[in-house]
Amino acid sequence: MPKVVFIERNGNRKEVKAQANTTLLQVAHAHGIDMEGACEGSMACSTCHVIVADEWIKKLPPVHATEEDMLDLTYGVTRTSRLACQIAVTPALDGLTVRLPTATRNMMD
């Protein structure tokens, strides 16, 4: 099982095991990570925004225009920002490290 490292809002590092081919959002929810995911992965919000560690960003599939549009609606976006619902955890991503932003914005409310 691949491992994923979440850097939580308070700076705590939480390393968890991920079921292969589940989304990063699903992994976060399965392990009690404070990630909302208001649209449940349908890419209709940006509440699963994560900041991917620099060394991992090029190992992820390219960002689609719809994902970029959703990221434009949230706070604290960086060049390595992604939506966790769009990242499938695979064995090639063993050790993937992401940081939760200090705030998210739920456009669905």
Backbone torsions as a table, in degrees:
resi	resn	phi	psi	omega
1	MET	NA	129.5	177.8
2	PRO	-66.2	150.7	174.6
3	LYS	-104.9	151.5	177.3
4	VAL	-129.9	139.7	177.8
5	VAL	-111.1	121.3	175.2
6	PHE	-104.2	131.3	170.6
7	ILE	-100.2	109.1	-174.4
8	GLU	-74.2	168.4	-176.9
9	ARG	-56.2	-32.0	-179.4
10	ASN	-84.7	2.9	178.7
11	GLY	92.4	-9.0	178.6
12	ASN	-67.0	141.8	178.8
13	ARG	-99.5	125.4	-180.0
14	LYS	-125.2	114.8	179.0
15	GLU	-98.8	127.7	-177.0
16	VAL	-132.3	159.2	173.3
17	LYS	-90.9	139.8	-177.4
18	ALA	-119.4	136.8	171.6
19	GLN	-67.7	128.9	-179.5
20	ALA	-58.2	143.4	177.9
21	ASN	68.6	17.9	169.3
22	THR	-97.8	157.4	179.6
23	THR	-78.8	158.7	177.5
24	LEU	-60.4	-33.9	175.8
25	LEU	-62.5	-45.6	178.8
26	GLN	-63.0	-39.0	178.2
27	VAL	-63.1	-45.4	179.5
28	ALA	-58.8	-47.3	-179.4
29	HIS	-63.9	-39.8	-178.9
30	ALA	-64.4	-23.4	-175.5
31	HIS	-114.7	16.4	174.6
32	GLY	70.5	24.2	176.2
33	ILE	-76.3	138.2	-177.3
34	ASP	-76.3	77.3	178.6
35	MET	-130.3	123.0	-172.9
36	GLU	-69.1	-63.1	-175.9
37	GLY	64.8	49.7	-172.9
38	ALA	-56.2	-34.4	-177.5
39	CYS	-91.4	4.9	178.3
40	GLU	59.6	32.7	174.7
41	GLY	90.0	11.5	-179.7
42	SER	-89.1	7.0	179.1
43	MET	58.4	42.5	177.5
44	ALA	-112.0	7.2	177.7
45	CYS	-149.3	-175.1	178.0
46	SER	-131.6	25.1	-175.7
47	THR	-78.0	-2.4	175.2
48	CYS	-107.6	22.0	178.3
49	HIS	-57.1	130.0	173.3
50	VAL	-131.9	158.1	175.9
51	ILE	-110.9	114.0	-175.2
52	VAL	-80.0	137.2	176.8
53	ALA	-58.8	140.2	-175.6
54	ASP	-47.8	-42.7	-175.2
55	GLU	-70.0	-11.0	-178.4
56	TRP	-104.8	-18.8	-170.3
57	ILE	-60.1	-37.6	-178.5
58	LYS	-76.1	-11.1	178.7
59	LYS	-88.3	-6.6	180.0
60	LEU	-92.4	155.2	174.2
61	PRO	-61.1	155.6	-179.7
62	PRO	-61.6	154.1	177.2
63	VAL	-75.3	134.2	175.2
64	HIS	-86.6	157.1	-177.9
65	ALA	-57.7	-38.0	179.9
66	THR	-63.9	-40.6	177.5
67	GLU	-64.4	-43.6	177.6
68	GLU	-59.2	-40.9	178.4
69	ASP	-61.0	-42.2	179.2
70	MET	-67.0	-39.8	179.1
71	LEU	-64.4	-30.4	178.1
72	ASP	-62.9	-17.3	-176.3
73	LEU	-95.6	3.0	-175.7
74	THR	-117.0	179.1	-177.4
75	TYR	-96.9	153.7	170.1
76	GLY	67.0	27.5	-178.5
77	VAL	-69.3	137.6	177.2
78	THR	-123.3	177.0	179.3
79	ARG	-67.3	-15.3	178.3
80	THR	-110.6	19.0	177.8
81	SER	-73.4	141.2	176.1
82	ARG	-145.5	167.0	172.0
83	LEU	-96.7	128.0	-176.6
84	ALA	-62.7	-26.0	179.1
85	CYS	-71.3	-11.6	-177.7
86	GLN	-104.6	3.4	-179.6
87	ILE	-110.8	110.6	175.3
88	ALA	-87.1	127.4	180.0
89	VAL	-79.8	123.6	179.1
90	THR	-124.2	165.8	176.6
91	PRO	-56.2	-30.0	178.3
92	ALA	-66.4	-17.4	-179.7
93	LEU	-101.5	18.3	177.6
94	ASP	-57.5	118.7	-178.8
95	GLY	100.1	0.1	179.5
96	LEU	-48.3	132.1	-179.7
97	THR	-120.3	128.0	178.3
98	VAL	-133.1	150.7	178.0
99	ARG	-114.7	137.5	175.2
100	LEU	-80.1	136.6	178.2
101	PRO	-69.3	164.4	-178.5
102	THR	-68.3	-24.9	179.8
103	ALA	-152.0	156.4	172.8
104	THR	-128.5	169.1	-178.9
105	ARG	-130.3	121.7	-179.6
106	ASN	-95.3	104.0	-179.0
107	MET	-78.7	-5.3	-177.7
108	MET	-83.4	-16.5	-179.3
109	ASP	-72.3	NA	NA
